[in-house]
């Protein structure tokens, strides 16, 4: 069943190269697909909704000579969808989570996976499915996490700490 979802996400990636590309329509369709696959409150949906083409003179001046602002936005969109595909390949379709603590763990895992590159997600999948000892798996996972760098680690931790469940716990409720 996961093949259909991956195919849909792949079609959305392909649409990014269309000559008559409409970001607004593409975002709406993509959000519908992601909500159906991962749930309404998934981090990937928030990231897609934040995508914009900015045509102000400042953004045009700041765009690198090799890549327009529009191409940068499309590249980010492509990465978000590729991360979604990698997650489906790694974990399969998410199951509806009844238990709130399980949902929080799932959300935290999504936060981490969103920060990893596709190759790092593939490495993680290989490590988790290997027959290595727990200590060896931990060592290898630490190497992957070092690959996201300090800034990436700060992003992951910050996103986890501002998660509603973490905020509620910190407030003592």
C-alpha angles and dihedrals in degrees: 000000000000089000092073093053092047090048091052092050090047090053089053090052089051091051089061088074095049117123092225094046114164111194095197095052091042092052093050093050092044092050090052091052094045092047090052092049104036105017135264097282100047118140091233090063091054090050093050091048090054093057113112139163107230116201101178117131090248094056091046090051092046095049111107119248091245100048131035120221088250092055090048090054091048090049091053090048089051091052093050091052092044089053088052091052091047090051091051090049091048102042106012123225115341114249119227106267117220097174112077094212090054089051090053091051089048090050092049091050090051090051090054095044091050089059095049124087118240092255091052091052089052090050090049091051091051092048095047093049094045126103092237120131119266091252092052092047090051091051092050093046090051088057090054092049090051085058093066089060131214095298092051091048090051090051092051095047093044092051091049093048094051092048107120093241092052092047090050091049092048090052089054097242 
